Amino acid sequence: MRERRLKNEINVVPYIDVMLVLLVIFMVTAPMMTTASIDVPSVGKAAQAPAEALQVNIRADQSLALSYPGKAERSMTRSELSAAILDAQRKNPEQPVLIVGDKNVKYEAVLSIMDELQRQQVKRIGLLVQPTGK
């Protein structure tokens, strides 16, 4: 009698067939897919700043100043700034606050002022940018 041996090979032909079918499907459907685009606003498209807004100026040396609409800016400390803005917010809760940072000031300083104003429950906070070309 002849001894039977087990055949321990893997037939990969069906796997190659499946792979080729998937490749064809992806090649047909890829051109039909739409790519998403994000429309990021640029400085040139920025709306005009509200005229009645309070302006928090952060200078290059990180000193602070507050400008009321129609009045000269006043230098102040961080705690005085919070108190002055809260006082203005009590009179007009919808008064916007714009943060104006010098181009040499670190972004961290701007974010810390914004964070502090948000903790003080100031509703309308924005960043003022200078349009290009000026």
Secondary structure, DSSP 8 states (H G I E B T S, - for coil): ------------HHHHHHHHHHHHHHHHHGGG----------GGG-----TT-EEEEE-TT--EEEE-TTS--EEE-HHHHHHHHHHHHHH-TT--EEEEE-TTS-HHHHHHHHHHHHHTT---EEE----TT-
